Amino acid sequence: MGIRETLKHIANNYLAATRTAFTGNEVANFLRTDAPEAVSTALGNEYFKVTGSPGQGQWAEVPWIAVFDPNVTVSATNGQYVVYLFAADMSSVYLTLAQGTTIIREEFKRGTHDELRRRAALIQARLPERLPRFSDTPVILDGTSILARDYEPSVAFGVRYDLMALPDEEKLTTDLKEIVRLYVMLTARGGVDTFDAAMETKATDEYTATIIERRRYRLHRKIDRDSKAAKAAKKVHGDKCQGCGFDFAAVYGLFAQGYIEAHHLL
């Protein structure tokens, strides 16, 4: 099943499903399994994590299918990600570059929407290439819950599809790949970080570094200091140096067992 048939299936069945039991529901299971698989297949890149959600324990007003870059986030609660957001009445679906809202709401409370809009504006400024394919026009989801209302200002840009007149598969796939490309570019350009924020001391004078060098340094820090990636690398490759065969435990004793620096690209 392609993206088009996946979106149509959700649009045609979701509202009726919400009037039935949530647990074990076919439509809920479809959103969790079949829908992410269809999006992942269309994207053609296994590096990205794709997740779909009909809600947590109960039906969501606004179900979604998200594409996460593991270097940025693997959760819809924080960071930035690409996401299909369905309008509450199932009249439309938006393919967007959006932000996690939960962590921001915990910190900013009543100021959540202002903060989301501030960050959305920064994303827009860093990705002028989004135009004209993707629009900054606010999305309208017509949800009534706090979470559903928070989704709207979280969107930096996107494209709206009428669920009764969806584009063909080629158009949907092209849009998906392009917005994911912009997502990767955003990370390389600093995400929503501002360069006047506190940075760790760099080997070279930060004030003489070019904007490109500073972006590259931030991306390096994000990837190279990812503890999960380091643990995974050690689990696969062991704790002997792949360059020279040095074994810390053999030289320094058992207290050094398992110690090794992990430098990784992915």
N, C-alpha and C positions, 0 to 999 in steps of 0.2 A: 504494500500500500504506500502510495506517495504522499507528499505533503498535502496536496489538494484534497484527496479522499479522506485523509486523516482529519483535516480541519472541518470538512463537511460532516463527517461522522459525529464529531463532538457537537457541532452546531445543531444537528438534527435530533440528538438524543439527550443532551445534557439536562435541559430544563425538566423533561419528563423524569429523568433519573433522580433529580433532586427531591422528587415527591415520594421516593421509595427509600428503603433502608440503605444506608451508606456502606456498611460492612459487606464485603463480598460482591458489591455491585459490578456488573460488567463494564459499565461506562467508566467508573472510577478506576477499575483495573486497566482499561484501555488507555486512560490518561497516564497511568504510571508505567506501562510497559510498551504497548504498541506505538503510541504517539512519540515517545522519545526515540524509539528505534527508527521510525520513519524519518524523523528530523536528522538523526545521526547518519543514516544511510544517504540522505540527500546531501548532507554537508560533506560526506566523504573523508572525514578526518577523525580518527579514533582518539586523538589527543584530548579533544574537548569532551567534557562530561555533559550529557543531556538528561534532564529530569522533567517529569511532568507531575502536576499536582492538581487533584480534585478537591483538596482540603486536607486538614489534619484532624481526623476523628469525626468530622462532620463536613457537609458540603460547603465548598467555598462559593461565594457570590461570583468571584472572578477566577476561574481556573486558568492555569498557565502551563506553558512548555518552555523551559529555559535551557540555554547553552552557556556553560560555565568554562572559563579558562582557569585551570587549577592553580596557576600562578597568581590569580586575582582572588578567586573565591570558589567554593564548591557548595555554597548555600545561598538561598534567596534572601537571607536575613541581612546580608552585608555585601559590600563591594559592588562592582558593576558587572553586568551580564547582558546577554542578548535574550529576549523573552517574547514569546507570543502571549499577549494578554487578551482574553475574551471579554467582550462587553457582557454585563450582567444579563441582558435580554437576548443574548446570542445573535444580535443583528450584525455584529462586526467583530473582527479580530485585528489586533495591531501587532506588527512585527517591530520591536523596539530595542533600543539600547537604553537600559534602565538601571536603577540602583536598588540595592536592598534597603528596606525601610525600617526593619525591626530595631536594629542597633541605633539608628539615628533617632527613632522615636524615644527609645530608652534614655538617650542623652538630652535631646532638645525639647521633648514633650510638646508644648503648645507651639513651639517654633519649628516643628518638624517640616512643615510644608515650605517655609521660607528657606530652610537649610537645604532641602532637596532641590528647590529651584536654583539656589546659588550654585550648587554643584552641577546641576544640569547645564547651567549657562557656561560653566568652565569647560565641560565636555564639548559643548557646541563650539566654543572658541578654539578648542584644540583640534577639532575635526571639521575644518571648512569643506573638506572633500565630500562630506555627507550630502551636500547639495549638488544637483537638484533631485536626486533619487529619493532622499529621505527628508521629511518635513519636521520643522520645530513646532508645528501646530499642536496645541495641547490635546491629549487623548481624552475621550469621554467614555467612561466605562459604566456610569450610572449605578455604581455600587453604593450601599448605605452603611456598611461596616467601616470601622476605622481603617482596617487593613486595605479594603477595596478603595477607599478614598485616598489613602496614602500612595497607591500605585500611580495615580494620575500625575502628581508633580514629580514623581521619581523618574519619569521618562525624559530623556534628553532629546531624542528624535526617533522617528520611525515612519512607518507607512501603514495606512488603514486599508483593510480589505473588507468589502461587503460580503458577508457569508452567503448571501443568496446569489452572488455573481462573482465568484472567485476567479482570479486570473488563471491561466494555464500553468501546468507543472513547471515548465521552463522558466517562466517569469518568477514564480514563487521560489524556485531553487536559486536563481540568479540573485534575487534580493537577499535571501538568507546568506549566501556565501559573501556577498558584498558587505553586509552589516557585520558579519563576523570578522572580515578583514579590517574594518574600521575599529572594531573592538580591540583587536590585537595592536593596531596603530595607537589607540588610546593608551594602552599599557606602556608602550615604548615611549610615549610622550609625557608620561608622568601620572596618568590616571586623573584623579581629582586632587592630587597633592599640589600644594603651592610651593614654589621654590624658595620662598622666604621663610618656610617652616624650618624648624630646627633640623639640622643634618649632622651626622657624625663627622668628625674631622676627616678630611680627605688627605691623601698623600700630597697632592698638589694644592695650591692656594685656591679655595673654592671661588673666591671673587674674581680670579683670572680665568676660570673655566668657562668655556662656551656653554650656551644653553643645551646644545646637542650632547656635549660631554657629560653634563649634569643629568640629563635624561638617561643616558646610557648607564651612568653610575647607579641611579636609582633602580633601573631594571636589573642590573647586576646584583644589587643588594637583595632585591625581592626574590630572585631565583637562587642565588648562591647560598643564601641563609635560610632557605626553606628546610626546616628540620625534618619534615615528613619525607622529602625527597632524599635527604642524606641518609635517613634510616633505611629507606628502601634500597638505596645503592649499596649500603653495607650488607644488607640481608642477601642481596644477589651476589655481590663480588667478594664478600669476606672482609677480613681485616689485615691483610698483607698488602703492602704497597705494590701496585701494579707496575710502577716504574722501576723499582730496584729490588723488590722482594722483601723489604725490611719488615720485621715482625716485632712490634713493641713488647709483647709478652715474652718473647724469647730472649730479649735483651734486658728488660727491666723487671721481669717477674710477673706474677699473676695479677698484681694490682693494676697493671697496664693492659690486661686482657680486654680485647675488643676495641681498644683505642685506635683510631685512624681518622685522618681528615678525609672528608668526602667532597670532591669538587665535581660538579655535574652540569650538564647543559640542559637536560630535561628533567 
